[in-house]
Amino acid sequence: MKLTIKDIAKMANVSRGTVSKVINGSGSLSQQTIDKVNKIIEETGYQPTFSAKLLATKKSNLIGLIFAGDINAEMNHPVFNDIVNSFKNVVGNLGYDILLFSNKSFSNGGQDYLKRCVHFQLDGCLVIAGDEIEEATRELDRSNIPCVGIDIELTGPNSSYVTTDNEKVSESVVTHLYLNSIREVAFIGGPENSFVSGIRKDSFLKHMASFGMQVEEDWIQHGDYFEESGYHAMKNILRAKQKPQAVYAVSDMMALGALRAMKEAEVRVPEDMKLIGCDDIEACRYSDPTLATVKQDKEKMGRLAAVMLHDLINETAQPHAMKVDPELIVRASCAFDTAQVDKEEK
């Protein structure tokens, strides 16, 4: 017969709450009581259940991982993979396990993240932004469950979020091109309803205008952050009557697709046209030419999200937003000075 916490309490002639405190090492108990309960646990081979551990601490040490929006696309994206790996390592050291949510129905309730959190008694959630954020995510944000978003602006009573400083991403690209006498720049953004892409686009247009740099309507294209959409966006740019001097794509995947289209059209990179991506994924180092990019500190974003969520769970910090500074990485696809590129690569 499987023993319960009630059985252990009866054998030790103590309350269930006392047994829970011994199991979780919490509360103020005499050493005699602790030793008596531990002896019975050891003699009986009792294994505390999830609910027994939860009884005293009110915590499950479980964190939900939600890919909001298009889960299939986001789980394949190298940027989010790196962030989640960093997050996982930190929360693991803090004593948490991770429960991955799917976007399929839950007890015929549809995408009800809040209901799942209550069902699994989760301590909090990490929310990774997709393109179209479902109402279930907004409902979770409005609740009191601790949440931290990645590239999604959560504003709920117990929510924080972490994002790259996306205004600085575009500012660094435009400034770099301006200082190297480039005045005509095309833009390949993500989906038009994307939170991150929208900020990068607005910043791009703002800084292009402030420097008096030229942007043609045909040079503004949109994709879905992945390679094939970058390829088709670049083909549209190349059909324009006037060609830009440089192309800036808000993801490396789209920039690599654009590079393929440029090669097919026999556009030499960087001699005829410069190309800059964003993210600094591993493939940038092996493309031909190597891809200039704006690096997101993915490892830092994951660590920040983990510690911020831990603090929200333990009520040791207030909800807030954190912006991580990007870094422009100059490589061959946007070369102006060969010596400078060689130095960056080393």
Residue pairs with C-beta under 8 A, 6 or more apart in sequence:
3 44
3 46
4 49
4 52
5 16
5 19
5 20
5 23
5 48
5 49
5 52
5 55
6 16
7 46
8 19
8 37
8 40
8 41
8 44
8 46
9 15
9 16
9 18
9 19
11 40
11 44
12 18
12 19
12 33
12 36
12 37
12 40
14 33
14 36
14 37
16 55
17 55
17 56
18 27
18 29
18 33
18 37
19 37
19 52
20 52
20 53
20 55
20 56
21 27
21 29
21 56
22 29
22 33
22 34
22 37
22 38
22 41
23 41
23 48
23 52
23 53
23 56
24 53
24 56
24 57
26 56
26 57
27 56
40 46
50 60
53 60
53 61
54 60
54 121
59 123
59 313
60 120
60 121
60 122
60 123
61 95
61 96
61 97
61 123
62 96
62 97
62 98
62 99
62 120
62 121
62 122
62 123
63 91
63 96
63 97
63 98
63 99
63 122
63 123
63 124
63 125
63 126
63 309
64 98
64 99
64 100
64 101
64 113
64 116
64 117
64 120
64 122
64 124
64 125
64 126
65 84
65 98
65 99
65 100
65 101
65 125
65 126
65 128
66 101
66 113
66 125
66 126
66 127
66 128
66 137
66 140
67 74
67 75
67 80
67 101
67 103
67 128
67 130
68 127
68 128
68 129
68 130
68 133
68 134
68 137
68 152
69 129
69 130
69 131
69 132
69 133
69 134
70 130
70 131
70 132
71 102
71 103
71 130
73 130
73 131
73 224
73 225
73 226
74 80
74 128
74 129
74 130
75 81
77 225
77 226
77 253
78 253
78 279
78 281
78 282
78 283
79 251
79 279
79 281
79 296
79 298
80 128
80 150
82 298
82 299
82 302
83 128
83 150
83 298
83 301
83 302
83 305
84 126
84 128
84 302
85 302
86 298
86 299
86 300
86 301
86 302
86 303
86 306
87 126
87 302
87 303
87 305
87 306
88 98
88 302
89 302
90 302
90 303
90 306
90 307
91 98
91 306
91 309
91 310
94 306
94 310
96 123
96 310
98 126
99 120
99 122
101 113
101 116
103 111
105 111
106 112
106 115
106 116
106 119
107 115
107 119
109 115
110 136
111 134
111 136
112 136
112 139
113 125
113 136
113 137
113 139
113 140
114 136
114 139
114 140
114 143
114 145
116 122
117 125
117 140
117 143
117 145
122 145
123 146
123 313
124 145
124 146
124 147
124 148
124 309
124 312
124 313
125 140
125 145
125 146
125 147
125 148
125 309
126 147
126 148
126 149
126 150
126 305
126 309
127 137
127 140
127 141
127 147
127 148
127 149
127 150
127 152
127 154
128 149
128 150
128 151
128 152
129 149
129 150
129 151
129 152
129 195
129 196
131 190
131 191
131 193
131 194
131 224
132 193
133 152
137 152
140 147
140 156
141 147
141 149
141 154
141 155
141 156
141 159
142 156
142 157
143 156
143 158
144 157
144 158
145 158
146 158
146 159
146 309
146 312
146 313
147 154
147 156
147 158
147 159
147 160
147 309
147 312
148 154
148 159
148 160
148 161
148 162
148 305
148 308
148 309
148 312
149 159
149 160
149 161
149 162
150 161
150 162
150 163
150 301
150 305
151 161
151 163
151 164
151 195
151 196
152 161
152 195
153 161
153 163
153 195
153 321
154 160
154 161
156 319
157 319
158 312
158 319
159 312
159 319
160 308
160 309
160 312
160 319
160 320
160 321
160 322
161 321
161 322
162 301
162 304
162 305
162 308
162 321
162 322
162 324
163 196
163 301
163 321
163 322
163 323
163 324
164 196
164 296
164 297
164 301
164 323
164 324
164 325
164 326
165 323
165 324
165 325
165 326
166 196
166 199
166 200
166 203
167 199
167 200
167 202
167 203
168 203
168 325
168 326
169 200
169 203
169 250
169 278
169 294
169 296
169 326
170 200
170 201
170 203
170 204
170 207
170 248
171 203
171 207
172 294
172 326
172 327
172 328
173 204
173 248
173 276
173 278
173 294
173 328
174 185
174 204
174 207
174 208
174 211
174 213
174 248
175 207
175 211
176 276
176 328
176 330
176 334
177 185
177 213
177 245
177 246
177 248
177 274
177 276
177 334
178 211
178 213
180 336
182 213
182 245
182 246
182 274
183 212
183 213
183 214
183 245
184 213
184 214
184 216
184 219
184 242
184 244
184 245
184 246
185 204
185 208
185 213
185 214
185 215
185 219
185 244
185 245
185 246
185 247
185 248
186 215
186 216
186 219
186 220
186 221
186 237
186 244
186 246
186 247
186 248
187 201
187 204
187 205
187 215
187 219
187 220
187 221
187 247
187 248
187 249
187 250
188 221
188 222
188 223
188 230
188 233
188 234
188 237
188 247
188 248
188 249
188 250
188 254
188 255
188 258
189 197
189 198
189 200
189 201
189 220
189 221
189 222
189 223
189 250
190 196
190 197
190 222
190 223
190 224
190 225
190 250
190 251
190 254
191 197
191 222
191 223
191 224
191 225
192 198
192 222
196 250
197 222
197 225
197 250
200 250
200 278
201 220
201 250
204 248
205 215
208 214
208 215
216 240
216 242
216 244
218 236
218 237
218 239
218 240
218 241
219 237
219 240
219 244
221 233
221 234
221 236
221 237
222 229
222 233
223 229
223 230
223 232
223 233
223 249
223 254
223 257
225 250
225 251
225 253
225 254
226 251
226 253
226 254
226 257
227 253
227 254
227 256
227 257
227 260
228 257
229 254
229 257
230 249
230 251
230 253
230 254
230 255
230 256
230 257
230 258
230 261
231 257
231 258
231 260
231 261
232 257
232 261
233 249
233 254
233 257
233 258
234 247
234 257
234 258
234 259
234 260
234 261
234 262
235 261
235 265
237 243
237 244
237 247
237 258
238 261
238 262
238 265
238 267
243 273
244 273
245 273
245 274
246 273
246 274
246 275
246 276
246 334
247 255
247 258
247 273
247 274
247 275
247 276
248 276
248 278
249 255
249 258
249 275
249 276
249 277
249 278
250 278
251 277
251 278
251 279
252 277
252 278
252 279
252 280
252 281
252 283
252 284
252 291
252 293
253 277
253 279
253 281
254 277
255 275
255 276
255 277
255 278
255 291
255 293
255 333
256 277
256 283
256 287
256 291
258 275
259 269
259 275
259 287
259 291
259 333
262 269
262 273
262 275
263 269
267 273
269 275
269 289
269 333
270 289
270 332
270 333
270 334
270 335
274 292
274 333
274 334
274 335
275 291
275 292
275 333
275 334
276 291
276 292
276 293
276 294
276 333
276 334
277 284
277 291
277 292
277 293
277 294
278 293
278 294
278 296
278 326
279 293
279 294
279 295
279 296
280 293
280 294
280 295
280 296
280 329
281 293
283 291
284 290
284 291
284 293
284 329
284 331
285 331
287 333
289 331
289 332
289 333
289 335
290 331
290 332
290 333
290 345
291 331
291 333
292 328
292 329
292 330
292 331
292 332
292 333
292 334
292 335
293 328
293 329
293 331
294 326
294 327
294 328
294 329
295 326
295 327
295 328
295 329
296 324
296 326
297 324
297 325
297 326
297 327
300 324
301 324
304 322
304 324
308 317
308 320
308 322
311 317
312 319
329 344
330 340
330 341
330 344
331 341
331 344
331 345
332 341
335 341
